[in-house]
């Protein structure tokens, strides 16, 4: 458009409208560069508050030497001066049209504007002007505009989608949801702020990449360049208006009624007109229009001034007689911001409110401000829980241990013990310590429901440290209990039952537990309700109901992602990774596990991260990527051991050794892990390990797998057992049956491997047609496995090569005609052959293609010819 | 896009499976309905184009998690589309048509989150196609 306007001669210029920072100058510069590239001279003039004071100050660079002086009558003759300037420019640029970029044209002095208007009208320049939204538009532009001689471009702030896309492209990869939202909320689509904030966040290390995904680890920093930018925007404000901006930056939202009396008349209006504040009429509240302004103004304010404003506002609100509630929280926060000591009781009440809103940062801030001697057991519980949620596990342990020393109700004592044990288990990765804390609490508890809960909690520690059998024994000691105890028991019990191969009970418990937990609401010291849904996915997977597991897992993952529950997000991703591994969708599995590992690192849960990294290594190994698998294992080695899914974690070591062609080490790793699984009651995992031992080494594991199949109500465990028995018998039909089983479960990689085994068995038995059919099936199944590269398929490849017996030229001709539906007699005529020869060729081709009829030919042709 | 949104785009696309031809047919229908002036840019028989479109869409969706790979596809695609006479403003029409076609074919599965993920995916593709287009367009054209 710019090129067309410049070339047409009709147009005198281009005007770019938009808000500050939207990219007007950038676009104008790009146009000037483009003009320069096509042979036009280009020059910049810029308005500013300084040049606006001098006539022609903004365009001094255009004026030829010696023309700035006075005429004989002591006056400047503008017309003569303008015309001389035009001629001088014409000569200087040899008749080519000069492109002038007038940035912030509204800030130019009137004389400069008149000169530019004259030159543009005479077509000796092409004017590119930028105008900030809200600034008055100079007459020069309105005149040209009225004559239809200006092109107008309106630049808008970026939409949410465009902010996201710009970040994706600038960072070179996807960005975690919360981080994307933070950038959007801070910039509201202002490209300049987005640019500065992104650079600042990269610089400060707040924005980091892990496993290909960008995470925000810290608050977005206010860089000095951002301070400058915002200062430019509000620097010219009169003192009264600036006070209002500062007040809002510290205390927003502020009641409209108060500001109307506190600020001189007109100030609020002018701020609103300039787009600096927004007024929510319905709520009668005023805020700064741009969230970033608040942050930057706060950072730039002198501390003493900020303190005075905050304390004055706190007193004002207090004098207005606020009831305990949100207003009290605001007062407490302002006092803290001002460096004053608020009333500890107010802080604690504020922390309860913040806890209710899941704002754990605020809970921590408020409770850490309570002097040590004023901290009671309830306060310690609040602070300890917040520290745990924020990943400060050592500090959480200290505070909760201290809280247990303080006098408290039995209920609070229980919550302290439960939270401290949870921190020891999940945060510190020390299950023994968690059990000790639990045992100490059980020794003194008197109320039966609380005792029930502590027993359920003991089972939870056992389950999530990889001891399902012990957990189930403990759960056997409890029967009743209230809703809360039932919910805690369901979390531990569902996973333990599923691991033990009692998948139907596990699923029922997970569903009941979810119902109990939802009815219970959000309470401290207990996992998020979504964890019951994670457990449903786990139970469905262990049962071999992979499609359902995937469906529930995806739905759950979407919900917790939108609600930002990191722990549930991590476990949904891990469970979706497990499902994908079993389905044979290996790149999907790799993606899920990588996502889980990244999320776990952000939220500092080392144990979950260890499980995720194990899965990641497993996926890499099964994709035939031994180096990447080794790298994931090396990363895992830096994370403390974590017992949950312990034997399953060892799949990664065994598969990595197999992928790196160390078969003896691999087999030994499978056997050791299977022994651990057997000793701890992980029956489903034991069958997985033994089956994979068979897949990688060919070792006969059929006897134990058959025992496990009868001990578990899992179709997957049964299918593994049948596969092992068929492999032992080397029966083609039995192996095909195993492939059917796996395929019906959606375990396509296992189905492909079983079908490959069947082809091998049929081949050895001399049944060439069945062998080819099995091979074709195996190949088709393997194609759905997203690049799987397992020994079971390697084996298939060698069979494939041996059996590869391409059709001869004649066979191919005959088959192609037959596939069109042509009768043998007609084919014979067409190819000058006897009908008998045609039929012979067809029979050979059928055998090679593994089909029995003409109908099967068309389908088979695609891949073989 | 978030990793979850990429997964959502890929999984909803996977679920199309055999309905992919229905999607492409619907897509062209939506495009011409929105802007009949675009019809002459396409050959009268769309059969071959539909297959190509489906292939390209599949490649792009699969490469979504790896930006470098995605850019290889989309930049070249953008550059090629300059030659076909596609203008910048047509990208909006095409994006709206794709989203409408997905909504029609996926039905209830095309919920608000899937919708948002696809809008972001299309924005990413369109922006990078436009980069490719800008690089291909000679100055002064």
Interface residues (C-beta under 8 A of the other chain):
Chain A: X3 X7 X34 X37 X38 X161 X162 X164 X165 X166 X168 X169 X172 X173 X174 X175 X176 X177 X180 X212 X213 X554 X557 X558 X561 X562 X591 X592 X595 X598
Chain B: X1 X2 X3 X4 X5 X6 X7 X8 X11 X65 X66 X67 X68 X113 X119 X120 X123 X124 X127 X128 X139 X140 X141
